[in-house]
Amino acid sequence: MVYVQRDAAGRLLRVEHEPFEGMTENLAVESEELHNWLAAKEEVKARLDSLKQSDLELVRVLEDVVSVLVERGVIRYTDLPEAARQKLDQRAIARAEIEGLSGLLGDDDHHLV
């Protein structure tokens, strides 16, 4: 048995193993509704994780775009807001430090960044 909270339309909002404030009823652990809710919750989590990974990859793309725009004279580095310049600088320094350390790892590990 689990303890659940439902919204006004009767959809599950929260499921816990222990009673909690705001719970509206009990539900059997074997119930199809609970299994469907847990599966949907896992699907949402997987999609959010995928978006987070995509965000990390996009950050590098944006760094490269900014570099190309600056190199081609489309924008000046100083045109960027101070906060953006600081973040780009911090990432460039971190990447340079990693590249400097990668020489200690051997030839097979040079593609870390």
KEMI-680259 format. One line per 8 residues: number of its first residue (from 1); their letters; for each residue x, y, z of C-alpha. Coordinates in steps of 0.25 Angstrom, whole numbers, plus 5000, padded with zeros to 4 digits. Example, Ala and Ser with C-alpha at 12.3 -4.5 7.8 and 13.67 -1.06 7.14 Angstrom:
<recs>
1) as) 5049/4982/5031  5055/4996/5029
</recs>
This chain:
<recs>
1) mvyvqrda) 5000/5000/5000  5005/5014/4996  4999/5027/5000  4996/5037/4989  4991/5051/4986  4982/5054/4975  4979/5067/4968  4964/5072/4966
9) agrllrve) 4963/5064/4953  4967/5051/4960  4981/5050/4954  4992/5045/4963  5002/5056/4968  5010/5050/4979  5013/5036/4983  5020/5032/4996
17) hepfegmt) 5022/5020/5005  5018/5027/5017  5006/5036/5021  5008/5050/5018  5001/5064/5019  4992/5066/5008  4990/5051/5004  4976/5048/4999
25) enlavese) 4976/5033/4999  4983/5019/4999  4986/5011/4986  4991/4997/4984  5005/4995/4980  5000/4985/4969  4991/4995/4963  4992/4998/4948
33) elhnwlaa) 4990/5013/4951  5002/5013/4960  5011/5006/4950  5006/5015/4939  5009/5027/4947  5023/5022/4951  5026/5019/4936  5022/5033/4932
41) keevkarl) 5030/5039/4943  5042/5031/4938  5040/5035/4924  5039/5050/4928  5052/5048/4936  5059/5041/4924  5055/5053/4915  5060/5063/4925
49) dslkqsdl) 5073/5056/4926  5074/5056/4911  5071/5071/4910  5082/5073/4921  5092/5066/4913  5087/5073/4900  5089/5087/4908  5103/5083/4911
57) elvrvled) 5106/5080/4897  5100/5093/4892  5108/5101/4902  5121/5096/4894  5114/5100/4881  5110/5114/4886  5125/5116/4890  5129/5112/4876
65) vvsvlver) 5119/5121/4870  5124/5133/4878  5138/5130/4875  5135/5130/4860  5127/5143/4861  5138/5150/4868  5149/5144/4859  5141/5149/4846
73) gvirytdl) 5139/5162/4852  5124/5161/4853  5124/5165/4867  5134/5169/4877  5137/5161/4889  5134/5174/4898  5120/5175/4891  5116/5163/4900
81) peaarqkl) 5111/5165/4914  5121/5165/4925  5115/5152/4931  5116/5145/4918  5130/5149/4916  5134/5144/4930  5127/5130/4927  5134/5129/4914
89) dqraiara) 5147/5132/4920  5145/5122/4931  5142/5111/4922  5153/5115/4913  5163/5114/4924  5157/5101/4929  5158/5095/4916  5173/5100/4914
97) eieglsgl) 5176/5094/4928  5170/5081/4924  5177/5080/4911  5190/5083/4918  5188/5072/4928  5184/5062/4917  5198/5061/4912  5201/5054/4925
105) lgdddhhl) 5190/5043/4922  5196/5038/4909  5192/5038/4894  5179/5031/4895  5173/5041/4905  5175/5054/4898  5161/5056/4893  5155/5059/4907
113) v) 5148/5072/4903
</recs>
